[in-house]
Amino acid sequence: MTTPKALRRVAAAGLALTACLATAPAATAAAERDDGPASAAAGLDRYHHQRLDWRSCVLGPDDEVGRGLESAGARCADVTVPLDYSDPRGRTVTVAISRLKATDTRHRIGSLLLNFGGPGGPGLANSVLVRGAMKETGARYDVIGMDPRFVGRSTPLDCGLPAAPGLPSAGPDRAGFDSQTARAKSVADKCRATNGSVLPFVTTRNTARDLDVVRAVLGERRISYLGYSYGTYLGTAYTQLFPGRYDRVVLDGAIDPRSYNPRLMRGTENEHERALDSWADWAAAHHADYGLGDTRAQVRATIDRVVAAAEREPLTVGTAPDVFRLDGSQVPALLFAGLASDLDPARAGLAEQLSVLAKAADGQPTRVSPGFAAFLREAFTSAGSATGSVQTAILCADVAAPRDPEQYWRDIERGRAAHPLFSPMTENITPCAFWDAPREEPTQVRRDTAALLVAASGDPRTPYRGSVALHGMLPSSRLVTLDGAFQHAGFGVYGNACVDDSVNTYLATGRLPGRDRTCAK
């Protein structure tokens, strides 16, 4: 039987990861502004009334995710949607969904759709995780996991990249930046050559339209929605495109939609510095276990030493068959990835990884744990090509990026003095600089939404100010703050009873708190 821990590893993939624009086609926009039968006029009727083939989620003997879903009682199906919603009679793609049906049918509320972020994170297993976090409230919902278009078991997209684009550092000098520029262009060229016909449609707004097809196919007049991280931007897009078609909306770790763009981590340097300092204090208190230094300053000095060594020559870690060579563009990204949570297991994981890198920097042989090896394969080898391809495609097709490489270089140099570790990553050039221009404008908030927002005050990935900003744009919303936590994703993840009870009470009753609430760490 697949354990919840195994399913959490799958769901974490979503939480980890971060020109002139044409307007939306008139027919599609009209359908999205209307609660009535305009969808049929837009050619979507055949999608809304398709019959689903609910079946076992297990694809084969090694399908860990499928077995976990099966043991929880979930069933899976494929939903057909248009590739291009302005041409609904044209090419189609499928999106894979899972469903855990309500067991308290007498008090059933409806369907709850989920997205754990990414962008481009898989979502089938999320139904099991969220059902558990919802406690008794979960029995009143059909909980729906979904692999968004081109992700996981949905119609696939893979550019065939030698490694995931990720969030590489430009390093200490112009030569490193020039190398990253060439790499970014090669990713864009490869994706255009292999998947050019679908790239314009790999967007958040089309995924939101897919959500509405799923709503209709499930027979729901309205759906409820729970989104984390990037999933909050998807949820914002859905509520803006389809007013009147949603019920209860929870957005955890929200992105300010005005700031959403391909350089998604730009502007998070201060938050990551504070999170790194907090982690360094923890590591110093555990110096006997990891040998990284017994003060914050010593731990930070160990980090600087490891990064400098990787910039001189790639570090070799692991033993056959799991041997990896990590250079100065990769090591900072590995450190960055370890700061999304201040829970002890996450902090210990980063400490373990840095201790391995420190030994490699000293020329010592190293061994890597199976979990660390799996992370390195996904992040830095061709194993991460599909995930990286979709994430890049979504970001690049959603919002235009600056095209001039010199702008990125100036931004790196401007930020380097204050943030020598993070600025060369967060300001670095991306493949979006060489991508074709998006076909739609980004989502803008023009309608109020009575949503429940959840945010940690020290969230390094989607900083707290993003939730505060979205709260200000949605006067009817309420904000639950997890105070003092360096944590990305709160509900059902952090183990804070105040946060979990606030969300579950809202999902059970449909009533938002009378005022904003602060939960102590």
JOGI-V110591 format. One record per backbone hydrogen bond with DSSP energy under -0.5 kcal/mol. CO is the residue of the C=O (numbers start at 1). NH is the residue of the N-H. If there is no record, write none. Layout:
co=CO nh=NH
co=CO nh=NH
This chain:
co=3 nh=7
co=4 nh=8
co=5 nh=9
co=6 nh=10
co=7 nh=11
co=8 nh=12
co=9 nh=13
co=10 nh=13
co=11 nh=14
co=11 nh=15
co=12 nh=16
co=13 nh=17
co=17 nh=118
co=25 nh=29
co=26 nh=30
co=27 nh=31
co=28 nh=32
co=29 nh=33
co=31 nh=34
co=36 nh=39
co=37 nh=40
co=37 nh=41
co=38 nh=42
co=39 nh=44
co=40 nh=43
co=44 nh=47
co=44 nh=48
co=45 nh=49
co=47 nh=50
co=52 nh=54
co=55 nh=76
co=60 nh=63
co=62 nh=64
co=63 nh=67
co=64 nh=68
co=65 nh=69
co=66 nh=70
co=67 nh=71
co=68 nh=72
co=69 nh=73
co=69 nh=74
co=70 nh=73
co=75 nh=99
co=76 nh=55
co=77 nh=97
co=79 nh=95
co=81 nh=93
co=83 nh=85
co=84 nh=87
co=87 nh=90
co=91 nh=83
co=91 nh=84
co=93 nh=81
co=94 nh=155
co=95 nh=79
co=96 nh=147
co=97 nh=77
co=98 nh=145
co=99 nh=75
co=99 nh=101
co=100 nh=143
co=103 nh=105
co=104 nh=107
co=105 nh=108
co=110 nh=142
co=111 nh=113
co=111 nh=224
co=112 nh=144
co=113 nh=226
co=115 nh=228
co=117 nh=121
co=121 nh=148
co=123 nh=126
co=124 nh=127
co=125 nh=128
co=125 nh=129
co=126 nh=130
co=127 nh=131
co=128 nh=132
co=129 nh=133
co=130 nh=134
co=132 nh=135
co=134 nh=137
co=135 nh=138
co=136 nh=139
co=137 nh=140
co=138 nh=141
co=139 nh=103
co=139 nh=104
co=140 nh=109
co=140 nh=110
co=141 nh=143
co=142 nh=112
co=142 nh=144
co=143 nh=100
co=143 nh=145
co=144 nh=114
co=145 nh=98
co=146 nh=148
co=147 nh=96
co=148 nh=151
co=150 nh=157
co=151 nh=154
co=165 nh=168
co=173 nh=177
co=174 nh=178
co=175 nh=179
co=176 nh=180
co=177 nh=181
co=178 nh=182
co=179 nh=183
co=180 nh=184
co=181 nh=185
co=182 nh=186
co=183 nh=187
co=184 nh=188
co=185 nh=189
co=186 nh=190
co=187 nh=191
co=188 nh=192
co=189 nh=193
co=190 nh=194
co=191 nh=195
co=192 nh=196
co=195 nh=198
co=195 nh=199
co=196 nh=200
co=198 nh=201
co=199 nh=202
co=201 nh=203
co=203 nh=207
co=204 nh=208
co=205 nh=209
co=206 nh=210
co=207 nh=211
co=208 nh=212
co=209 nh=213
co=210 nh=214
co=211 nh=215
co=212 nh=216
co=213 nh=217
co=214 nh=218
co=215 nh=220
co=216 nh=219
co=223 nh=247
co=224 nh=113
co=225 nh=250
co=226 nh=115
co=227 nh=252
co=228 nh=231
co=229 nh=232
co=229 nh=233
co=230 nh=233
co=230 nh=234
co=231 nh=235
co=232 nh=236
co=233 nh=237
co=234 nh=238
co=235 nh=239
co=236 nh=240
co=237 nh=241
co=238 nh=242
co=242 nh=245
co=245 nh=223
co=248 nh=225
co=249 nh=452
co=250 nh=227
co=250 nh=252
co=251 nh=253
co=251 nh=454
co=252 nh=229
co=255 nh=257
co=256 nh=259
co=256 nh=260
co=262 nh=264
co=263 nh=266
co=265 nh=268
co=268 nh=272
co=269 nh=273
co=270 nh=274
co=271 nh=275
co=272 nh=276
co=273 nh=277
co=274 nh=278
co=275 nh=279
co=276 nh=280
co=277 nh=281
co=278 nh=282
co=279 nh=283
co=280 nh=284
co=281 nh=285
co=282 nh=286
co=283 nh=286
co=284 nh=287
co=286 nh=289
co=286 nh=290
co=287 nh=291
co=295 nh=299
co=296 nh=300
co=297 nh=301
co=298 nh=302
co=299 nh=303
co=300 nh=304
co=301 nh=305
co=302 nh=306
co=303 nh=307
co=304 nh=308
co=305 nh=309
co=306 nh=310
co=307 nh=311
co=308 nh=312
co=309 nh=313
co=310 nh=328
co=315 nh=317
co=315 nh=326
co=317 nh=324
co=319 nh=322
co=321 nh=323
co=322 nh=319
co=324 nh=317
co=324 nh=326
co=325 nh=327
co=326 nh=315
co=327 nh=330
co=327 nh=331
co=329 nh=169
co=330 nh=334
co=331 nh=335
co=332 nh=336
co=333 nh=337
co=334 nh=338
co=335 nh=338
co=336 nh=339
co=337 nh=340
co=340 nh=488
co=343 nh=346
co=343 nh=347
co=344 nh=348
co=345 nh=349
co=346 nh=350
co=347 nh=351
co=348 nh=352
co=349 nh=353
co=350 nh=354
co=351 nh=355
co=352 nh=356
co=353 nh=357
co=354 nh=358
co=355 nh=359
co=356 nh=360
co=357 nh=361
co=358 nh=362
co=359 nh=364
co=360 nh=363
co=369 nh=373
co=370 nh=374
co=371 nh=375
co=372 nh=376
co=373 nh=377
co=374 nh=378
co=375 nh=379
co=376 nh=380
co=377 nh=381
co=377 nh=384
co=381 nh=164
co=381 nh=384
co=382 nh=385
co=384 nh=388
co=385 nh=389
co=386 nh=390
co=387 nh=391
co=388 nh=392
co=389 nh=393
co=390 nh=394
co=391 nh=395
co=392 nh=396
co=393 nh=397
co=394 nh=398
co=395 nh=399
co=403 nh=405
co=404 nh=407
co=404 nh=408
co=405 nh=409
co=406 nh=410
co=407 nh=411
co=408 nh=412
co=409 nh=413
co=410 nh=414
co=411 nh=415
co=412 nh=416
co=413 nh=417
co=415 nh=419
co=419 nh=423
co=422 nh=425
co=422 nh=426
co=423 nh=427
co=424 nh=170
co=425 nh=428
co=430 nh=433
co=431 nh=434
co=432 nh=435
co=438 nh=22
co=444 nh=446
co=449 nh=451
co=451 nh=453
co=451 nh=478
co=452 nh=251
co=453 nh=480
co=454 nh=253
co=455 nh=482
co=456 nh=459
co=461 nh=463
co=463 nh=466
co=463 nh=467
co=464 nh=467
co=464 nh=468
co=465 nh=469
co=466 nh=470
co=467 nh=471
co=468 nh=472
co=469 nh=473
co=470 nh=474
co=473 nh=475
co=474 nh=477
co=478 nh=453
co=479 nh=481
co=479 nh=517
co=480 nh=455
co=480 nh=482
co=481 nh=483
co=481 nh=519
co=482 nh=457
co=482 nh=485
co=483 nh=521
co=485 nh=458
co=485 nh=487
co=487 nh=489
co=490 nh=493
co=490 nh=494
co=490 nh=495
co=495 nh=497
co=496 nh=500
co=497 nh=501
co=498 nh=502
co=499 nh=503
co=500 nh=504
co=501 nh=505
co=502 nh=506
co=503 nh=507
co=504 nh=508
co=505 nh=509
co=506 nh=510
co=510 nh=512
co=517 nh=481
co=519 nh=483
